[in-house]
């Protein structure tokens, strides 16, 4: 009969069967052997290397008959022989076709007692087999619970990253922070993010990010979208057991895969593609409730689809947020234009102050988002001059006390103009307090030292520097060197000394902006009425 290749037998089969054999030998004080029936129905000892059985030897008739009945009835069989010896054939729990029966010759003059002992052993062995099987099932269910917790952890982590604000990242940045954890959760060999090249053709996509080693070339990933994308737009596509299947012939390297779209209601953005279930150390096991740990299933497809939906929603929200930001910036520039239209001699001042402020803020340790907020604050810092009378604002000579008091109203006027705009609330401290002095002699509130908001202290420096170096109708702008000396002299009394130090660390950048700054020209509207009248002449 053909021998059993021990190297092809799983450890999970051989070791339990060997333990059963050892238990029999210990219980009955006899040597047991496995027996199996060959393809022509002859019972023989199994020719496994370490059991030292002769594969050509046939069992004796009474041994073969005992094995046959034990195999059919799944009950122990005892055949007494003359001379106080009995053949004992034991069906082994577990149902493996090769190791189904064990046989031994046992010295016993009481076959009935021997059969009773065999029945007790069988019951105990079956109980142990059942307990072991249930333990395996419990382990599997515990693993499923762990996977569920991993999914919840992943989803919580992803939701925490779904921040839509000035500091929000784009879709790719969010994917880079979340897809590695997703790949661990769905246990794929490779998780690929493909982005659509042309929104009019959602199946035209290219890989932009890959988590894990690539089992296939990028071109095959692209073709998988082309082949299965239409179906995936309806529901997630899950394909298992492709190796050796006709469908898998054109997908070399792909054993199984999942494909889901990243799409909002009106826009197809990309795809998530998971290739090959990868679970190191996990093998298929016999179970009353088979668990497909080595395949992609509903749970993995659902998690992948949920992630794709969150990515698409985040991308759509970012687009809306950027539109809102652009609208907000447009409103800010309109307000600045209103100030400059009122006082043409300060044209460009607000934007230069904003540019200077962003450089100084970055040097002072502001975050990127905070730097952009301060830039908008700089643009709006003089918006309150809309409320100052033209006569005072455009006066070329020295101001009287009453006129200076009128000028000093502009921080408060700016606060009043902007305070109802919730989205611009962050600009109010800088707008209101950019004329405060460190020694408390400034306005509007006479704050001193650290009482002055940091944005106000920072803007006070760059506002003063641009004012001193800019031309006015009643004077020329002073040389940069003189303005810089004034700033140094006022450090600690009028201006924050630490911020003055930071200012001079970036003075070369600020000077470059000042020298090369070009003011945006206001658009000139073409008179359509005049044109139409001309055409009619």
Secondary structure, DSSP 8 states (H G I E B T S, - for coil): -----GGGS-HHHHHHHHHHHHHHHHHHTS--EEEEE-TTS-EEE---GGGT--TT-B--HHHHHHHHHHHHH-S-EEEEETTTEEEEEEE-TT--STT-EEEEEEE-S-HHHHHHHHHHHHHHHHHHHHHHHHHHHHHHHHHHHHHHHHHHHHHHHHHHT---STT---HHHHHHHHHHHHHHHHTEEEEEEEEEEETTEEEEEEEEEEES--SS-HHHHHHHHHHHHHHHTTS-EEE---TTSGGGGGSTT-S-EEEEEEE-SS-EEEEEEEEEE--TT------SS---TTS--HHHHHHHHHHHHHHHHHHHHHHHHHHHHHHHHHHHHHHHHHHHHH-GGGTTHHHHHHHHHHHHHHHTT--HHHHHHHHHHHHHTTGGGGGS-HHHHT--S---HHHHHHHTTHHHHHHHHHTT-GGGGGGHHHHHHTT--TTS--SSS---GGGS-HHHHHHHHHHHHHHHHS-BTTB----HHHHHHHHHHHBTTTB-HHHHHHHHHSHHHHHHHHHH-----------HHHHHHHHH-
